[in-house]
Amino acid sequence: MKNLLIEIYLFVCHVYDTRSETCYQRLSNNRAPGFTDQELITIWFFAHLEGCFEKKKMYRLIAKYWHEWFPRLPSYQTFVLRLNRLEPTFQTFGAVLSHALAAQRTLACDHLVDSLPVMLAQHGHSYRARVGRELADIGYCAAKKTRFHGVRLHCLAVRRTFRLPLPAQVWLCSASHHDSKAFIEQQPEIASTELFGDLAYPTPEIISHLQEQQTRLIAPKKKPKGKELTTDEKYYNRLVRRIRQPIESLFNWIEQKTGIQRASKVRSTDALMVHCWGKLAVAFFLLVFNY
């Protein structure tokens, strides 16, 4: 455990030393606090690897078992306040780790696309939720048959045989944003390959956008109104869903390792952004270093 903590701290310091222009900069008189942002980020990564996904559990883990390694650990309120200011920093770490993942990707491989709901509130509570209204709103998750208040995490991933897909592009949209609309607004670059999506993606705009890049969209056949699919169409849909299944496995793995889908403890827009980008950075870290 000590070696793991040291390795994480050295990695964090390396990113700060090489990409400091995009990390959180302090311009106040307290621009050099005793408890550094590097230590704060280290705690975030280390606590997630120890299975502590909530800020209070992170703080208690360090205060109870690792306080001698962080002797200037501030109060819990200060810990949370400073952590919620680090969204740009987590995006920087995500970009660095994503660049490392790019070295493992093969351009000729097929791509998968889907979205994952990040839920601040569910069911009846979603109509009364007020957190993060600048981005979050009410949407419906068909896979879980759940109405929720929150955001959607969209992921374009490279398919790998017998392994988890590698995320290539990730972006956030409000929960009410349809997957096809979010895809067109993002305008991802997918050249000369095949893209596997669900029923939300075969729209004229998406097909036209992909054809310009010589990419073919493959999605299940939609059942005609008042009719049934043919036997060949059913087998085709089963094959497409089987090929798309790894991106569901990727989402399940990210949820298992970070708890990203459950955001009921989030209390502000800043905290929501840290929740999303910070946990994605942890997932990328695990993929890069094979933890």
Helices and strands as residue ranges (DSSP letters): H 2-18, G 20-22, H 37-49, H 55-65, G 67-69, H 76-83, H 87-102, E 111-122, G 123-127, E 137-141, E 146-160, E 163-174, H 179-186, E 194-196, H 204-212, E 216-218, H 231-258, H 269-289
